[in-house]
C-alpha cells in the first residue's frame, strides 16, 4: 500500500471533527495557484459582486463566521 493510501485509510478512520480539522489545516498549506481562465459569464458575475461590495450593497461575512457556522451545522466545534 502506498504512503498516500495508508494516510488516506488512517485519516478516513478519524472522527468527523478531526477529519474536518485536517481538511481545514491541509487547505491552509496549499500554495496560491493561478486560476484557470474564467468564462465570460463568471467574469461578469465577479464584476457584479465586486460592484456590490464597492457600493456597500453586498452582505458580507468573514471566514471565521462562515467556518463556525459550518462546524455548527454538523454539531462540532473547531476544537473538538
mmJSON file of the N, C-alpha and C atoms, coordinates in Angstrom:
{"data_MODEL":{"atom_site":{
"group_PDB":["ATOM","ATOM","ATOM","ATOM","ATOM","ATOM","ATOM","ATOM","ATOM","ATOM","ATOM","ATOM","ATOM","ATOM","ATOM","ATOM","ATOM","ATOM","ATOM","ATOM","ATOM","ATOM","ATOM","ATOM","ATOM","ATOM","ATOM","ATOM","ATOM","ATOM","ATOM","ATOM","ATOM","ATOM","ATOM","ATOM","ATOM","ATOM","ATOM","ATOM","ATOM","ATOM","ATOM","ATOM","ATOM","ATOM","ATOM","ATOM","ATOM","ATOM","ATOM","ATOM","ATOM","ATOM","ATOM","ATOM","ATOM","ATOM","ATOM","ATOM","ATOM","ATOM","ATOM","ATOM","ATOM","ATOM","ATOM","ATOM","ATOM","ATOM","ATOM","ATOM","ATOM","ATOM","ATOM","ATOM","ATOM","ATOM","ATOM","ATOM","ATOM","ATOM","ATOM","ATOM","ATOM","ATOM","ATOM","ATOM","ATOM","ATOM","ATOM","ATOM","ATOM","ATOM","ATOM","ATOM","ATOM","ATOM","ATOM","ATOM","ATOM","ATOM","ATOM","ATOM","ATOM","ATOM","ATOM","ATOM","ATOM","ATOM","ATOM","ATOM","ATOM","ATOM","ATOM","ATOM","ATOM","ATOM","ATOM","ATOM","ATOM","ATOM","ATOM","ATOM","ATOM","ATOM","ATOM","ATOM","ATOM","ATOM","ATOM","ATOM","ATOM","ATOM","ATOM","ATOM","ATOM","ATOM","ATOM","ATOM","ATOM","ATOM","ATOM","ATOM","ATOM","ATOM","ATOM","ATOM","ATOM","ATOM","ATOM","ATOM","ATOM","ATOM","ATOM","ATOM","ATOM","ATOM","ATOM","ATOM","ATOM","ATOM","ATOM","ATOM","ATOM","ATOM","ATOM","ATOM","ATOM","ATOM","ATOM","ATOM","ATOM","ATOM","ATOM","ATOM","ATOM","ATOM","ATOM","ATOM","ATOM","ATOM","ATOM","ATOM","ATOM","ATOM","ATOM","ATOM","ATOM","ATOM","ATOM","ATOM","ATOM","ATOM","ATOM","ATOM","ATOM","ATOM","ATOM","ATOM","ATOM","ATOM","ATOM","ATOM","ATOM","ATOM","ATOM","ATOM","ATOM","ATOM","ATOM","ATOM","ATOM","ATOM","ATOM","ATOM","ATOM","ATOM","ATOM","ATOM","ATOM","ATOM","ATOM","ATOM","ATOM","ATOM","ATOM","ATOM","ATOM","ATOM","ATOM","ATOM","ATOM","ATOM","ATOM","ATOM","ATOM","ATOM","ATOM","ATOM"],
"id":[1,2,3,4,5,6,7,8,9,10,11,12,13,14,15,16,17,18,19,20,21,22,23,24,25,26,27,28,29,30,31,32,33,34,35,36,37,38,39,40,41,42,43,44,45,46,47,48,49,50,51,52,53,54,55,56,57,58,59,60,61,62,63,64,65,66,67,68,69,70,71,72,73,74,75,76,77,78,79,80,81,82,83,84,85,86,87,88,89,90,91,92,93,94,95,96,97,98,99,100,101,102,103,104,105,106,107,108,109,110,111,112,113,114,115,116,117,118,119,120,121,122,123,124,125,126,127,128,129,130,131,132,133,134,135,136,137,138,139,140,141,142,143,144,145,146,147,148,149,150,151,152,153,154,155,156,157,158,159,160,161,162,163,164,165,166,167,168,169,170,171,172,173,174,175,176,177,178,179,180,181,182,183,184,185,186,187,188,189,190,191,192,193,194,195,196,197,198,199,200,201,202,203,204,205,206,207,208,209,210,211,212,213,214,215,216,217,218,219,220,221,222,223,224,225,226,227,228,229,230,231,232,233,234,235,236,237,238,239,240],
"type_symbol":["N","C","C","N","C","C","N","C","C","N","C","C","N","C","C","N","C","C","N","C","C","N","C","C","N","C","C","N","C","C","N","C","C","N","C","C","N","C","C","N","C","C","N","C","C","N","C","C","N","C","C","N","C","C","N","C","C","N","C","C","N","C","C","N","C","C","N","C","C","N","C","C","N","C","C","N","C","C","N","C","C","N","C","C","N","C","C","N","C","C","N","C","C","N","C","C","N","C","C","N","C","C","N","C","C","N","C","C","N","C","C","N","C","C","N","C","C","N","C","C","N","C","C","N","C","C","N","C","C","N","C","C","N","C","C","N","C","C","N","C","C","N","C","C","N","C","C","N","C","C","N","C","C","N","C","C","N","C","C","N","C","C","N","C","C","N","C","C","N","C","C","N","C","C","N","C","C","N","C","C","N","C","C","N","C","C","N","C","C","N","C","C","N","C","C","N","C","C","N","C","C","N","C","C","N","C","C","N","C","C","N","C","C","N","C","C","N","C","C","N","C","C","N","C","C","N","C","C","N","C","C","N","C","C","N","C","C","N","C","C"],
"label_atom_id":["N","CA","C","N","CA","C","N","CA","C","N","CA","C","N","CA","C","N","CA","C","N","CA","C","N","CA","C","N","CA","C","N","CA","C","N","CA","C","N","CA","C","N","CA","C","N","CA","C","N","CA","C","N","CA","C","N","CA","C","N","CA","C","N","CA","C","N","CA","C","N","CA","C","N","CA","C","N","CA","C","N","CA","C","N","CA","C","N","CA","C","N","CA","C","N","CA","C","N","CA","C","N","CA","C","N","CA","C","N","CA","C","N","CA","C","N","CA","C","N","CA","C","N","CA","C","N","CA","C","N","CA","C","N","CA","C","N","CA","C","N","CA","C","N","CA","C","N","CA","C","N","CA","C","N","CA","C","N","CA","C","N","CA","C","N","CA","C","N","CA","C","N","CA","C","N","CA","C","N","CA","C","N","CA","C","N","CA","C","N","CA","C","N","CA","C","N","CA","C","N","CA","C","N","CA","C","N","CA","C","N","CA","C","N","CA","C","N","CA","C","N","CA","C","N","CA","C","N","CA","C","N","CA","C","N","CA","C","N","CA","C","N","CA","C","N","CA","C","N","CA","C","N","CA","C","N","CA","C","N","CA","C","N","CA","C","N","CA","C","N","CA","C","N","CA","C","N","CA","C"],
"label_alt_id":[null,null,null,null,null,null,null,null,null,null,null,null,null,null,null,null,null,null,null,null,null,null,null,null,null,null,null,null,null,null,null,null,null,null,null,null,null,null,null,null,null,null,null,null,null,null,null,null,null,null,null,null,null,null,null,null,null,null,null,null,null,null,null,null,null,null,null,null,null,null,null,null,null,null,null,null,null,null,null,null,null,null,null,null,null,null,null,null,null,null,null,null,null,null,null,null,null,null,null,null,null,null,null,null,null,null,null,null,null,null,null,null,null,null,null,null,null,null,null,null,null,null,null,null,null,null,null,null,null,null,null,null,null,null,null,null,null,null,null,null,null,null,null,null,null,null,null,null,null,null,null,null,null,null,null,null,null,null,null,null,null,null,null,null,null,null,null,null,null,null,null,null,null,null,null,null,null,null,null,null,null,null,null,null,null,null,null,null,null,null,null,null,null,null,null,null,null,null,null,null,null,null,null,null,null,null,null,null,null,null,null,null,null,null,null,null,null,null,null,null,null,null,null,null,null,null,null,null,null,null,null,null,null,null,null,null,null,null,null,null],
"label_comp_id":["UNK","UNK","UNK","UNK","UNK","UNK","UNK","UNK","UNK","UNK","UNK","UNK","UNK","UNK","UNK","UNK","UNK","UNK","UNK","UNK","UNK","UNK","UNK","UNK","UNK","UNK","UNK","UNK","UNK","UNK","UNK","UNK","UNK","UNK","UNK","UNK","UNK","UNK","UNK","UNK","UNK","UNK","UNK","UNK","UNK","UNK","UNK","UNK","UNK","UNK","UNK","UNK","UNK","UNK","UNK","UNK","UNK","UNK","UNK","UNK","UNK","UNK","UNK","UNK","UNK","UNK","UNK","UNK","UNK","UNK","UNK","UNK","UNK","UNK","UNK","UNK","UNK","UNK","UNK","UNK","UNK","UNK","UNK","UNK","UNK","UNK","UNK","UNK","UNK","UNK","UNK","UNK","UNK","UNK","UNK","UNK","UNK","UNK","UNK","UNK","UNK","UNK","UNK","UNK","UNK","UNK","UNK","UNK","UNK","UNK","UNK","UNK","UNK","UNK","UNK","UNK","UNK","UNK","UNK","UNK","UNK","UNK","UNK","UNK","UNK","UNK","UNK","UNK","UNK","UNK","UNK","UNK","UNK","UNK","UNK","UNK","UNK","UNK","UNK","UNK","UNK","UNK","UNK","UNK","UNK","UNK","UNK","UNK","UNK","UNK","UNK","UNK","UNK","UNK","UNK","UNK","UNK","UNK","UNK","UNK","UNK","UNK","UNK","UNK","UNK","UNK","UNK","UNK","UNK","UNK","UNK","UNK","UNK","UNK","UNK","UNK","UNK","UNK","UNK","UNK","UNK","UNK","UNK","UNK","UNK","UNK","UNK","UNK","UNK","UNK","UNK","UNK","UNK","UNK","UNK","UNK","UNK","UNK","UNK","UNK","UNK","UNK","UNK","UNK","UNK","UNK","UNK","UNK","UNK","UNK","UNK","UNK","UNK","UNK","UNK","UNK","UNK","UNK","UNK","UNK","UNK","UNK","UNK","UNK","UNK","UNK","UNK","UNK","UNK","UNK","UNK","UNK","UNK","UNK","UNK","UNK","UNK","UNK","UNK","UNK"],
"label_asym_id":["A","A","A","A","A","A","A","A","A","A","A","A","A","A","A","A","A","A","A","A","A","A","A","A","A","A","A","A","A","A","A","A","A","A","A","A","A","A","A","A","A","A","A","A","A","A","A","A","A","A","A","A","A","A","A","A","A","A","A","A","A","A","A","A","A","A","A","A","A","A","A","A","A","A","A","A","A","A","A","A","A","A","A","A","A","A","A","A","A","A","A","A","A","A","A","A","A","A","A","A","A","A","A","A","A","A","A","A","A","A","A","A","A","A","A","A","A","A","A","A","A","A","A","A","A","A","A","A","A","A","A","A","A","A","A","A","A","A","A","A","A","A","A","A","A","A","A","A","A","A","A","A","A","A","A","A","A","A","A","A","A","A","A","A","A","A","A","A","A","A","A","A","A","A","A","A","A","A","A","A","A","A","A","A","A","A","A","A","A","A","A","A","A","A","A","A","A","A","A","A","A","A","A","A","A","A","A","A","A","A","A","A","A","A","A","A","A","A","A","A","A","A","A","A","A","A","A","A","A","A","A","A","A","A","A","A","A","A","A","A"],
"label_entity_id":["1","1","1","1","1","1","1","1","1","1","1","1","1","1","1","1","1","1","1","1","1","1","1","1","1","1","1","1","1","1","1","1","1","1","1","1","1","1","1","1","1","1","1","1","1","1","1","1","1","1","1","1","1","1","1","1","1","1","1","1","1","1","1","1","1","1","1","1","1","1","1","1","1","1","1","1","1","1","1","1","1","1","1","1","1","1","1","1","1","1","1","1","1","1","1","1","1","1","1","1","1","1","1","1","1","1","1","1","1","1","1","1","1","1","1","1","1","1","1","1","1","1","1","1","1","1","1","1","1","1","1","1","1","1","1","1","1","1","1","1","1","1","1","1","1","1","1","1","1","1","1","1","1","1","1","1","1","1","1","1","1","1","1","1","1","1","1","1","1","1","1","1","1","1","1","1","1","1","1","1","1","1","1","1","1","1","1","1","1","1","1","1","1","1","1","1","1","1","1","1","1","1","1","1","1","1","1","1","1","1","1","1","1","1","1","1","1","1","1","1","1","1","1","1","1","1","1","1","1","1","1","1","1","1","1","1","1","1","1","1"],
"label_seq_id":[1,1,1,2,2,2,3,3,3,4,4,4,5,5,5,6,6,6,7,7,7,8,8,8,9,9,9,10,10,10,11,11,11,12,12,12,13,13,13,14,14,14,15,15,15,16,16,16,17,17,17,18,18,18,19,19,19,20,20,20,21,21,21,22,22,22,23,23,23,24,24,24,25,25,25,26,26,26,27,27,27,28,28,28,29,29,29,30,30,30,31,31,31,32,32,32,33,33,33,34,34,34,35,35,35,36,36,36,37,37,37,38,38,38,39,39,39,40,40,40,41,41,41,42,42,42,43,43,43,44,44,44,45,45,45,46,46,46,47,47,47,48,48,48,49,49,49,50,50,50,51,51,51,52,52,52,53,53,53,54,54,54,55,55,55,56,56,56,57,57,57,58,58,58,59,59,59,60,60,60,61,61,61,62,62,62,63,63,63,64,64,64,65,65,65,66,66,66,67,67,67,68,68,68,69,69,69,70,70,70,71,71,71,72,72,72,73,73,73,74,74,74,75,75,75,76,76,76,77,77,77,78,78,78,79,79,79,80,80,80],
"pdbx_PDB_ins_code":[null,null,null,null,null,null,null,null,null,null,null,null,null,null,null,null,null,null,null,null,null,null,null,null,null,null,null,null,null,null,null,null,null,null,null,null,null,null,null,null,null,null,null,null,null,null,null,null,null,null,null,null,null,null,null,null,null,null,null,null,null,null,null,null,null,null,null,null,null,null,null,null,null,null,null,null,null,null,null,null,null,null,null,null,null,null,null,null,null,null,null,null,null,null,null,null,null,null,null,null,null,null,null,null,null,null,null,null,null,null,null,null,null,null,null,null,null,null,null,null,null,null,null,null,null,null,null,null,null,null,null,null,null,null,null,null,null,null,null,null,null,null,null,null,null,null,null,null,null,null,null,null,null,null,null,null,null,null,null,null,null,null,null,null,null,null,null,null,null,null,null,null,null,null,null,null,null,null,null,null,null,null,null,null,null,null,null,null,null,null,null,null,null,null,null,null,null,null,null,null,null,null,null,null,null,null,null,null,null,null,null,null,null,null,null,null,null,null,null,null,null,null,null,null,null,null,null,null,null,null,null,null,null,null,null,null,null,null,null,null],
"Cartn_x":[0.851,0.0,0.895,0.567,1.365,1.209,2.156,2.062,0.754,0.372,-0.872,-2.06,-2.136,-3.269,-3.271,-2.105,-2.028,-2.539,-2.12,-2.559,-4.055,-4.561,-5.989,-6.804,-6.345,-7.049,-7.08,-5.936,-5.871,-6.746,-6.674,-7.469,-8.958,-9.341,-10.759,-11.336,-10.488,-10.951,-11.036,-10.598,-10.682,-12.136,-12.446,-13.785,-14.03,-15.279,-15.648,-14.987,-14.994,-14.41,-12.935,-12.209,-10.789,-10.574,-11.431,-11.312,-11.556,-12.564,-12.834,-11.671,-11.106,-9.942,-8.758,-8.557,-7.461,-7.633,-8.848,-9.128,-8.82,-9.289,-9.092,-7.607,-6.86,-5.438,-4.638,-4.973,-4.28,-4.555,-5.789,-6.142,-5.301,-5.034,-4.236,-2.786,-2.311,-0.924,-0.745,-1.842,-1.746,-1.199,-0.349,0.159,-0.943,-0.774,-1.716,-1.496,-2.532,-2.419,-3.052,-2.52,-3.116,-4.435,-5.484,-6.78,-6.791,-7.624,-7.804,-8.547,-8.509,-9.223,-10.708,-11.284,-12.698,-13.563,-14.739,-15.694,-16.209,-16.728,-17.292,-18.41,-19.191,-20.289,-19.74,-18.694,-18.11,-17.444,-16.78,-16.144,-17.19,-18.335,-19.417,-19.955,-20.091,-20.584,-19.609,-18.334,-17.313,-17.367,-17.491,-17.572,-18.826,-19.96,-21.206,-21.037,-20.486,-20.294,-19.302,-18.265,-17.283,-17.926,-18.793,-19.514,-20.385,-21.063,-21.901,-21.065,-19.892,-19.003,-18.591,-18.163,-17.738,-18.875,-20.098,-21.267,-21.784,-21.319,-21.793,-23.138,-23.583,-24.884,-24.767,-23.55,-23.366,-23.411,-23.979,-23.961,-22.776,-21.781,-20.532,-20.426,-19.692,-19.387,-17.914,-17.261,-15.86,-15.745,-14.569,-14.35,-14.588,-14.182,-14.369,-15.848,-16.717,-18.161,-18.692,-18.272,-18.716,-18.221,-16.959,-16.374,-17.108,-17.384,-18.097,-19.48,-20.171,-21.495,-21.4,-20.367,-20.173,-20.003,-19.139,-18.925,-20.179,-20.912,-22.134,-23.174,-23.242,-24.219,-23.996,-22.762,-22.504,-22.274,-22.726,-22.676,-21.277,-20.313,-18.933,-18.342,-17.401,-16.643,-15.292,-14.602,-13.305,-12.3,-12.485,-11.542,-11.834,-12.937,-13.313,-12.256],
"Cartn_y":[-1.183,0.0,1.243,2.209,3.434,4.284,5.2,6.123,6.898,7.313,8.063,7.236,5.996,5.147,4.849,4.651,4.429,5.649,6.818,8.06,8.256,8.006,8.154,7.192,5.959,4.968,5.406,5.857,6.3,7.533,8.498,9.723,9.421,8.468,8.114,7.509,7.005,6.388,7.383,8.611,9.641,10.031,10.541,11.094,12.265,12.546,13.596,14.925,15.293,16.578,16.647,15.563,15.547,15.577,14.904,14.947,16.357,17.041,18.417,19.338,19.169,19.978,19.679,18.408,18.027,18.67,18.615,19.256,20.747,21.389,22.827,23.162,22.413,22.706,22.377,21.298,20.98,22.034,22.518,23.55,24.8,25.132,26.319,26.173,24.941,24.731,24.776,24.848,24.846,26.173,26.112,27.367,28.062,29.352,30.1,29.672,29.187,28.721,29.73,29.813,30.689,30.092,30.888,30.351,30.077,29.127,28.86,30.036,30.103,31.163,31.094,32.23,32.287,32.493,31.895,32.103,33.541,34.062,35.423,35.555,34.487,34.531,34.686,33.907,34.019,35.381,35.871,37.184,38.265,38.181,39.153,39.045,37.817,37.616,38.202,37.987,38.539,40.063,40.636,42.096,42.63,41.931,42.345,42.322,41.224,41.115,42.154,42.395,43.403,44.783,45.106,46.39,46.476,45.371,45.373,45.632,45.053,45.291,46.758,47.274,48.678,49.637,49.299,50.148,50.026,49.015,48.788,48.096,47.484,46.808,45.301,44.772,43.329,43.017,41.871,41.403,40.458,40.873,40.131,39.434,38.319,37.6,37.246,37.331,36.944,35.418,34.91,33.467,32.789,33.38,32.754,32.522,33.447,33.285,32.147,32.11,31.044,29.693,29.621,28.372,27.898,28.813,28.443,27.892,28.513,28.027,26.624,26.388,25.069,24.005,24.275,23.314,23.152,24.241,24.169,23.29,23.353,22.55,21.057,20.664,19.243,18.99,19.963,19.861,19.604,20.337,20.192,21.559,21.619,22.851,22.642,23.702,23.574,22.888,22.99,22.409,20.946,20.411,19.018,18.062],
"Cartn_z":[0.0,0.0,0.0,-0.836,-0.932,0.327,0.517,1.655,1.6,0.388,0.227,0.687,0.236,0.599,2.096,2.687,4.135,4.888,4.435,5.069,4.897,3.689,3.431,4.288,4.397,5.215,6.676,7.185,8.582,8.802,7.884,8.034,7.962,7.139,6.994,8.264,9.12,10.364,11.514,11.28,12.32,12.548,13.742,13.971,13.012,12.745,11.795,12.153,13.415,13.822,13.452,13.661,13.325,11.818,11.06,9.597,9.075,9.624,9.201,9.545,10.731,11.114,10.204,9.871,8.982,7.61,7.083,5.788,5.868,6.92,7.094,7.154,7.941,8.111,6.86,6.162,4.914,3.849,3.795,2.824,3.038,4.288,4.592,4.151,3.904,3.49,1.978,1.22,-0.239,-0.745,-1.759,-2.33,-3.113,-3.272,-4.098,-5.542,-6.176,-7.548,-8.494,-9.678,-10.684,-11.126,-11.118,-11.536,-13.032,-13.423,-14.844,-15.465,-16.764,-17.483,-17.146,-16.828,-16.459,-17.689,-17.651,-18.74,-18.661,-19.758,-19.72,-18.687,-18.493,-17.51,-16.096,-15.764,-14.428,-14.245,-15.277,-15.185,-14.914,-15.594,-15.375,-13.955,-13.44,-12.071,-11.057,-11.275,-10.372,-10.38,-11.555,-11.659,-10.973,-11.124,-10.471,-8.953,-8.441,-6.991,-6.481,-7.251,-6.86,-6.774,-7.737,-7.697,-6.445,-6.093,-4.888,-3.64,-3.59,-2.446,-2.422,-3.579,-3.66,-3.323,-3.748,-3.491,-2.06,-1.334,0.025,0.092,-1.013,-1.016,-0.784,-0.784,-0.57,0.919,1.26,2.644,2.781,3.55,3.665,5.009,5.027,6.259,6.241,7.399,7.445,7.51,7.143,7.066,8.411,9.5,10.814,11.103,10.714,10.912,10.055,8.799,7.892,8.39,8.797,9.292,10.547,11.467,12.692,12.369,11.405,11.011,10.396,9.603,9.001,10.086,11.046,12.12,12.975,13.195,13.99,13.302,11.978,11.236,11.418,11.668,11.917,13.409,14.222,15.685,16.212,15.684,16.122,16.387,17.293,17.469,16.808,16.493,15.829,16.745,18.036,18.981,19.272,18.777,19.067,18.6],
"occupancy":[1.0,1.0,1.0,1.0,1.0,1.0,1.0,1.0,1.0,1.0,1.0,1.0,1.0,1.0,1.0,1.0,1.0,1.0,1.0,1.0,1.0,1.0,1.0,1.0,1.0,1.0,1.0,1.0,1.0,1.0,1.0,1.0,1.0,1.0,1.0,1.0,1.0,1.0,1.0,1.0,1.0,1.0,1.0,1.0,1.0,1.0,1.0,1.0,1.0,1.0,1.0,1.0,1.0,1.0,1.0,1.0,1.0,1.0,1.0,1.0,1.0,1.0,1.0,1.0,1.0,1.0,1.0,1.0,1.0,1.0,1.0,1.0,1.0,1.0,1.0,1.0,1.0,1.0,1.0,1.0,1.0,1.0,1.0,1.0,1.0,1.0,1.0,1.0,1.0,1.0,1.0,1.0,1.0,1.0,1.0,1.0,1.0,1.0,1.0,1.0,1.0,1.0,1.0,1.0,1.0,1.0,1.0,1.0,1.0,1.0,1.0,1.0,1.0,1.0,1.0,1.0,1.0,1.0,1.0,1.0,1.0,1.0,1.0,1.0,1.0,1.0,1.0,1.0,1.0,1.0,1.0,1.0,1.0,1.0,1.0,1.0,1.0,1.0,1.0,1.0,1.0,1.0,1.0,1.0,1.0,1.0,1.0,1.0,1.0,1.0,1.0,1.0,1.0,1.0,1.0,1.0,1.0,1.0,1.0,1.0,1.0,1.0,1.0,1.0,1.0,1.0,1.0,1.0,1.0,1.0,1.0,1.0,1.0,1.0,1.0,1.0,1.0,1.0,1.0,1.0,1.0,1.0,1.0,1.0,1.0,1.0,1.0,1.0,1.0,1.0,1.0,1.0,1.0,1.0,1.0,1.0,1.0,1.0,1.0,1.0,1.0,1.0,1.0,1.0,1.0,1.0,1.0,1.0,1.0,1.0,1.0,1.0,1.0,1.0,1.0,1.0,1.0,1.0,1.0,1.0,1.0,1.0,1.0,1.0,1.0,1.0,1.0,1.0,1.0,1.0,1.0,1.0,1.0,1.0,1.0,1.0,1.0,1.0,1.0,1.0],
"B_iso_or_equiv":[0.0,0.0,0.0,0.0,0.0,0.0,0.0,0.0,0.0,0.0,0.0,0.0,0.0,0.0,0.0,0.0,0.0,0.0,0.0,0.0,0.0,0.0,0.0,0.0,0.0,0.0,0.0,0.0,0.0,0.0,0.0,0.0,0.0,0.0,0.0,0.0,0.0,0.0,0.0,0.0,0.0,0.0,0.0,0.0,0.0,0.0,0.0,0.0,0.0,0.0,0.0,0.0,0.0,0.0,0.0,0.0,0.0,0.0,0.0,0.0,0.0,0.0,0.0,0.0,0.0,0.0,0.0,0.0,0.0,0.0,0.0,0.0,0.0,0.0,0.0,0.0,0.0,0.0,0.0,0.0,0.0,0.0,0.0,0.0,0.0,0.0,0.0,0.0,0.0,0.0,0.0,0.0,0.0,0.0,0.0,0.0,0.0,0.0,0.0,0.0,0.0,0.0,0.0,0.0,0.0,0.0,0.0,0.0,0.0,0.0,0.0,0.0,0.0,0.0,0.0,0.0,0.0,0.0,0.0,0.0,0.0,0.0,0.0,0.0,0.0,0.0,0.0,0.0,0.0,0.0,0.0,0.0,0.0,0.0,0.0,0.0,0.0,0.0,0.0,0.0,0.0,0.0,0.0,0.0,0.0,0.0,0.0,0.0,0.0,0.0,0.0,0.0,0.0,0.0,0.0,0.0,0.0,0.0,0.0,0.0,0.0,0.0,0.0,0.0,0.0,0.0,0.0,0.0,0.0,0.0,0.0,0.0,0.0,0.0,0.0,0.0,0.0,0.0,0.0,0.0,0.0,0.0,0.0,0.0,0.0,0.0,0.0,0.0,0.0,0.0,0.0,0.0,0.0,0.0,0.0,0.0,0.0,0.0,0.0,0.0,0.0,0.0,0.0,0.0,0.0,0.0,0.0,0.0,0.0,0.0,0.0,0.0,0.0,0.0,0.0,0.0,0.0,0.0,0.0,0.0,0.0,0.0,0.0,0.0,0.0,0.0,0.0,0.0,0.0,0.0,0.0,0.0,0.0,0.0,0.0,0.0,0.0,0.0,0.0,0.0],
"pdbx_formal_charge":[null,null,null,null,null,null,null,null,null,null,null,null,null,null,null,null,null,null,null,null,null,null,null,null,null,null,null,null,null,null,null,null,null,null,null,null,null,null,null,null,null,null,null,null,null,null,null,null,null,null,null,null,null,null,null,null,null,null,null,null,null,null,null,null,null,null,null,null,null,null,null,null,null,null,null,null,null,null,null,null,null,null,null,null,null,null,null,null,null,null,null,null,null,null,null,null,null,null,null,null,null,null,null,null,null,null,null,null,null,null,null,null,null,null,null,null,null,null,null,null,null,null,null,null,null,null,null,null,null,null,null,null,null,null,null,null,null,null,null,null,null,null,null,null,null,null,null,null,null,null,null,null,null,null,null,null,null,null,null,null,null,null,null,null,null,null,null,null,null,null,null,null,null,null,null,null,null,null,null,null,null,null,null,null,null,null,null,null,null,null,null,null,null,null,null,null,null,null,null,null,null,null,null,null,null,null,null,null,null,null,null,null,null,null,null,null,null,null,null,null,null,null,null,null,null,null,null,null,null,null,null,null,null,null,null,null,null,null,null,null],
"auth_seq_id":[1,1,1,2,2,2,3,3,3,4,4,4,5,5,5,6,6,6,7,7,7,8,8,8,9,9,9,10,10,10,11,11,11,12,12,12,13,13,13,14,14,14,15,15,15,16,16,16,17,17,17,18,18,18,19,19,19,20,20,20,21,21,21,22,22,22,23,23,23,24,24,24,25,25,25,26,26,26,27,27,27,28,28,28,29,29,29,30,30,30,31,31,31,32,32,32,33,33,33,34,34,34,35,35,35,36,36,36,37,37,37,38,38,38,39,39,39,40,40,40,41,41,41,42,42,42,43,43,43,44,44,44,45,45,45,46,46,46,47,47,47,48,48,48,49,49,49,50,50,50,51,51,51,52,52,52,53,53,53,54,54,54,55,55,55,56,56,56,57,57,57,58,58,58,59,59,59,60,60,60,61,61,61,62,62,62,63,63,63,64,64,64,65,65,65,66,66,66,67,67,67,68,68,68,69,69,69,70,70,70,71,71,71,72,72,72,73,73,73,74,74,74,75,75,75,76,76,76,77,77,77,78,78,78,79,79,79,80,80,80],
"auth_comp_id":["UNK","UNK","UNK","UNK","UNK","UNK","UNK","UNK","UNK","UNK","UNK","UNK","UNK","UNK","UNK","UNK","UNK","UNK","UNK","UNK","UNK","UNK","UNK","UNK","UNK","UNK","UNK","UNK","UNK","UNK","UNK","UNK","UNK","UNK","UNK","UNK","UNK","UNK","UNK","UNK","UNK","UNK","UNK","UNK","UNK","UNK","UNK","UNK","UNK","UNK","UNK","UNK","UNK","UNK","UNK","UNK","UNK","UNK","UNK","UNK","UNK","UNK","UNK","UNK","UNK","UNK","UNK","UNK","UNK","UNK","UNK","UNK","UNK","UNK","UNK","UNK","UNK","UNK","UNK","UNK","UNK","UNK","UNK","UNK","UNK","UNK","UNK","UNK","UNK","UNK","UNK","UNK","UNK","UNK","UNK","UNK","UNK","UNK","UNK","UNK","UNK","UNK","UNK","UNK","UNK","UNK","UNK","UNK","UNK","UNK","UNK","UNK","UNK","UNK","UNK","UNK","UNK","UNK","UNK","UNK","UNK","UNK","UNK","UNK","UNK","UNK","UNK","UNK","UNK","UNK","UNK","UNK","UNK","UNK","UNK","UNK","UNK","UNK","UNK","UNK","UNK","UNK","UNK","UNK","UNK","UNK","UNK","UNK","UNK","UNK","UNK","UNK","UNK","UNK","UNK","UNK","UNK","UNK","UNK","UNK","UNK","UNK","UNK","UNK","UNK","UNK","UNK","UNK","UNK","UNK","UNK","UNK","UNK","UNK","UNK","UNK","UNK","UNK","UNK","UNK","UNK","UNK","UNK","UNK","UNK","UNK","UNK","UNK","UNK","UNK","UNK","UNK","UNK","UNK","UNK","UNK","UNK","UNK","UNK","UNK","UNK","UNK","UNK","UNK","UNK","UNK","UNK","UNK","UNK","UNK","UNK","UNK","UNK","UNK","UNK","UNK","UNK","UNK","UNK","UNK","UNK","UNK","UNK","UNK","UNK","UNK","UNK","UNK","UNK","UNK","UNK","UNK","UNK","UNK","UNK","UNK","UNK","UNK","UNK","UNK"],
"auth_asym_id":["A","A","A","A","A","A","A","A","A","A","A","A","A","A","A","A","A","A","A","A","A","A","A","A","A","A","A","A","A","A","A","A","A","A","A","A","A","A","A","A","A","A","A","A","A","A","A","A","A","A","A","A","A","A","A","A","A","A","A","A","A","A","A","A","A","A","A","A","A","A","A","A","A","A","A","A","A","A","A","A","A","A","A","A","A","A","A","A","A","A","A","A","A","A","A","A","A","A","A","A","A","A","A","A","A","A","A","A","A","A","A","A","A","A","A","A","A","A","A","A","A","A","A","A","A","A","A","A","A","A","A","A","A","A","A","A","A","A","A","A","A","A","A","A","A","A","A","A","A","A","A","A","A","A","A","A","A","A","A","A","A","A","A","A","A","A","A","A","A","A","A","A","A","A","A","A","A","A","A","A","A","A","A","A","A","A","A","A","A","A","A","A","A","A","A","A","A","A","A","A","A","A","A","A","A","A","A","A","A","A","A","A","A","A","A","A","A","A","A","A","A","A","A","A","A","A","A","A","A","A","A","A","A","A","A","A","A","A","A","A"],
"auth_atom_id":["N","CA","C","N","CA","C","N","CA","C","N","CA","C","N","CA","C","N","CA","C","N","CA","C","N","CA","C","N","CA","C","N","CA","C","N","CA","C","N","CA","C","N","CA","C","N","CA","C","N","CA","C","N","CA","C","N","CA","C","N","CA","C","N","CA","C","N","CA","C","N","CA","C","N","CA","C","N","CA","C","N","CA","C","N","CA","C","N","CA","C","N","CA","C","N","CA","C","N","CA","C","N","CA","C","N","CA","C","N","CA","C","N","CA","C","N","CA","C","N","CA","C","N","CA","C","N","CA","C","N","CA","C","N","CA","C","N","CA","C","N","CA","C","N","CA","C","N","CA","C","N","CA","C","N","CA","C","N","CA","C","N","CA","C","N","CA","C","N","CA","C","N","CA","C","N","CA","C","N","CA","C","N","CA","C","N","CA","C","N","CA","C","N","CA","C","N","CA","C","N","CA","C","N","CA","C","N","CA","C","N","CA","C","N","CA","C","N","CA","C","N","CA","C","N","CA","C","N","CA","C","N","CA","C","N","CA","C","N","CA","C","N","CA","C","N","CA","C","N","CA","C","N","CA","C","N","CA","C","N","CA","C","N","CA","C","N","CA","C","N","CA","C","N","CA","C","N","CA","C"],
"pdbx_PDB_model_num":[1,1,1,1,1,1,1,1,1,1,1,1,1,1,1,1,1,1,1,1,1,1,1,1,1,1,1,1,1,1,1,1,1,1,1,1,1,1,1,1,1,1,1,1,1,1,1,1,1,1,1,1,1,1,1,1,1,1,1,1,1,1,1,1,1,1,1,1,1,1,1,1,1,1,1,1,1,1,1,1,1,1,1,1,1,1,1,1,1,1,1,1,1,1,1,1,1,1,1,1,1,1,1,1,1,1,1,1,1,1,1,1,1,1,1,1,1,1,1,1,1,1,1,1,1,1,1,1,1,1,1,1,1,1,1,1,1,1,1,1,1,1,1,1,1,1,1,1,1,1,1,1,1,1,1,1,1,1,1,1,1,1,1,1,1,1,1,1,1,1,1,1,1,1,1,1,1,1,1,1,1,1,1,1,1,1,1,1,1,1,1,1,1,1,1,1,1,1,1,1,1,1,1,1,1,1,1,1,1,1,1,1,1,1,1,1,1,1,1,1,1,1,1,1,1,1,1,1,1,1,1,1,1,1,1,1,1,1,1,1]
}}}
